[in-house]
Amino acid sequence: MAVLHPHAVVAFLSMAELQAWQAVVHEDDKQEYLDWLYQLDGRDQKSHALHGLYTGLAIKYKGIFAV
């Protein structure tokens, strides 16, 4: 089962407004969130039609999870 990391919160700041270390954390959190959606959607299973693709995950789950 996919578990969302407690720090996987997307900040609504432009990258220019972030310190360098904050930008790295922000990007890590985004990737962790996408990995979680990937597993939640079942794309980690070779039998899934979109196995290996992250395309459309953020749009598919937009509004369902608070980010």
C-alpha positions in Angstrom: 0.0 0.0 0.0 1.3 3.5 -0.9 1.8 5.8 2.1 2.2 9.5 1.7 5.2 10.8 3.4 4.2 13.3 6.2 6.6 16.0 4.7 5.2 15.6 1.1 3.6 19.1 1.2 3.8 21.2 -1.9 4.5 24.9 -1.2 2.9 27.4 -3.5 5.9 29.6 -3.8 7.9 30.3 -6.9 11.2 28.6 -7.1 12.8 32.1 -7.1 11.3 32.7 -3.6 13.0 29.7 -2.1 16.4 29.3 -0.6 18.6 26.8 -2.4 18.1 24.1 0.3 14.3 24.7 0.3 14.2 24.2 -3.5 15.9 20.9 -3.1 13.5 19.8 -0.4 10.6 21.0 -2.5 11.7 19.0 -5.5 12.2 15.9 -3.4 8.7 16.3 -1.9 7.2 16.6 -5.3 9.0 13.5 -6.5 8.0 11.6 -3.4 4.3 12.6 -4.0 4.5 11.5 -7.6 6.0 8.1 -6.6 3.2 7.7 -4.1 0.5 8.4 -6.8 2.3 6.0 -9.1 2.0 3.2 -6.6 -1.6 4.2 -5.7 -2.6 4.0 -9.3 -1.1 0.6 -9.7 1.5 1.7 -12.3 4.2 -0.2 -10.4 2.5 -3.4 -11.7 3.9 -4.6 -15.1 0.3 -5.5 -16.1 -0.8 -1.8 -15.9 -1.3 -0.2 -19.3 0.7 2.8 -18.2 3.4 0.9 -16.3 6.6 3.0 -16.3 4.9 6.3 -17.0 4.1 9.1 -14.6 2.2 11.1 -17.3 -1.2 12.4 -16.1 -0.9 11.3 -12.5 -1.0 14.8 -11.0 -4.0 15.7 -13.2 -5.9 12.4 -12.5 -5.7 12.9 -8.7 -5.9 16.7 -8.6 -8.5 17.8 -6.0 -8.7 14.4 -4.4 -5.7 14.9 -2.2 -4.8 18.1 -0.5 -1.6 19.4 -2.0 
